[in-house]
Amino acid sequence: MIFKVFYQENPDEVPVREKTKTLYIEAESEREVRRKLQDRAINIEYIQPLEGAHLEYEKQNPDFKVLEI
């Protein structure tokens, strides 16, 4: 399953919507996503599973690249 992760690059700052970034990652569960990203210094705000029409819509985004870990 593909997950869309909303995050802030600086984990020590209060999250600000304008600084929120996204990445896409393949994993079996939200827990696995967190495990795969634990070595990165980021503040994860939200993890959203992508399926069906929503996934197809996201694939149309030119920034859609699934992170390989």
Backbone hydrogen bonds, N-H to C=O, Kabsch-Sander energy under -0.5 kcal/mol:
donor,donor_aa,acceptor,acceptor_aa,energy
2,I,50,L,-0.7
3,F,25,I,-2.9
4,K,48,Q,-3.2
5,V,3,F,-0.6
5,V,23,L,-3.3
6,F,4,K,-0.5
6,F,46,Y,-3.0
7,Y,21,K,-2.7
8,Q,43,N,-2.1
13,E,10,N,-1.3
19,K,16,V,-2.0
20,T,17,R,-1.4
21,K,7,Y,-3.0
23,L,5,V,-1.6
24,Y,65,K,-0.8
25,I,3,F,-2.3
26,E,67,L,-0.7
27,A,1,M,-2.5
33,V,29,S,-1.7
34,R,30,E,-2.3
35,R,31,R,-2.2
36,K,32,E,-2.6
37,L,33,V,-1.7
38,Q,34,R,-0.6
38,Q,35,R,-0.8
40,R,37,L,-1.7
42,I,40,R,-1.7
43,N,8,Q,-2.6
44,I,42,I,-0.7
45,E,6,F,-2.8
46,Y,6,F,-1.5
48,Q,4,K,-3.1
50,L,2,I,-2.8
54,H,51,E,-1.2
55,L,51,E,-1.0
56,E,52,G,-2.1
57,Y,53,A,-2.3
58,E,54,H,-2.3
59,K,55,L,-2.0
60,Q,56,E,-0.6
60,Q,57,Y,-1.2
61,N,58,E,-1.5
64,F,61,N,-2.0
65,K,63,D,-0.9
67,L,24,Y,-3.6
69,I,67,L,-0.7
